[in-house]
Amino acid sequence: MFGVEPTACQTKDVPLQREDGSTKRVPKFGRWTHLLKSAQTDEWDIEAAIEELLGRLPRELEVWRQVATLGALRISVGLSLSSGNEEFELGPKLMQFLGERNVGIYFDVYAENED
């Protein structure tokens, strides 16, 4: 697809197997994942982390358009904040890059409880 090995993937309606060969489950959707762990990037710059991930993938619009015919494209970001009321920003160049490739972005934000 992107010329990069996924860290995880599944194909709709193709059974996932356990190590013993039995069927674990049959996915209802396909998924291709290329994971970037927090240790691989600057933990304080979400935009730099996304750019690091995208730097591993092709830049050409046509590649992204072909992949988009297979389903929705989305970058998922998990953030663990040390407290509430923290912020981050995505700049216009990154937003334009994602928009041109029809890539959505999903944020799952966690904050430590403040007692």
TAWOVEN-V171922 format. One record per residue. N is the residue number from 1. OMEGA is omega in whole degrees, 0 to 359 (none if undefined). NEAR is the number of other C-alpha atoms within 10 Angstrom. Layout:
n,omega,near
N,OMEGA,NEAR
N,OMEGA,NEAR
This chain:
n,omega,near
1,181,12
2,183,14
3,180,9
4,178,10
5,176,11
6,172,13
7,175,10
8,176,10
9,174,11
10,180,16
11,180,14
12,176,12
13,176,12
14,185,14
15,173,15
16,185,16
17,170,12
18,179,10
19,181,8
20,178,7
21,178,8
22,181,10
23,178,12
24,177,12
25,177,12
26,183,14
27,176,14
28,178,12
29,176,11
30,181,13
31,175,15
32,186,15
33,171,14
34,189,16
35,172,11
36,181,14
37,183,10
38,180,12
39,182,7
40,184,10
41,176,16
42,186,12
43,184,13
44,187,10
45,182,12
46,179,17
47,178,16
48,179,15
49,179,19
50,178,18
51,176,13
52,178,15
53,181,17
54,178,16
55,178,10
56,185,12
57,179,16
58,178,14
59,188,13
60,180,9
61,184,13
62,177,11
63,181,15
64,179,19
65,178,14
66,179,12
67,181,15
68,177,14
69,181,9
70,181,9
71,181,11
72,176,11
73,183,19
74,169,13
75,178,15
76,182,14
77,174,15
78,181,12
79,174,14
80,182,12
81,181,14
82,177,12
83,176,11
84,176,11
85,171,7
86,184,8
87,172,6
88,182,9
89,170,8
90,184,12
91,184,9
92,179,9
93,178,9
94,180,15
95,178,15
96,179,12
97,180,14
98,181,17
99,179,12
100,181,12
101,179,19
102,181,16
103,174,17
104,178,13
105,184,14
106,179,11
107,173,10
108,190,9
109,177,10
110,174,13
111,176,13
112,178,10
113,176,9
114,181,7
115,none,3
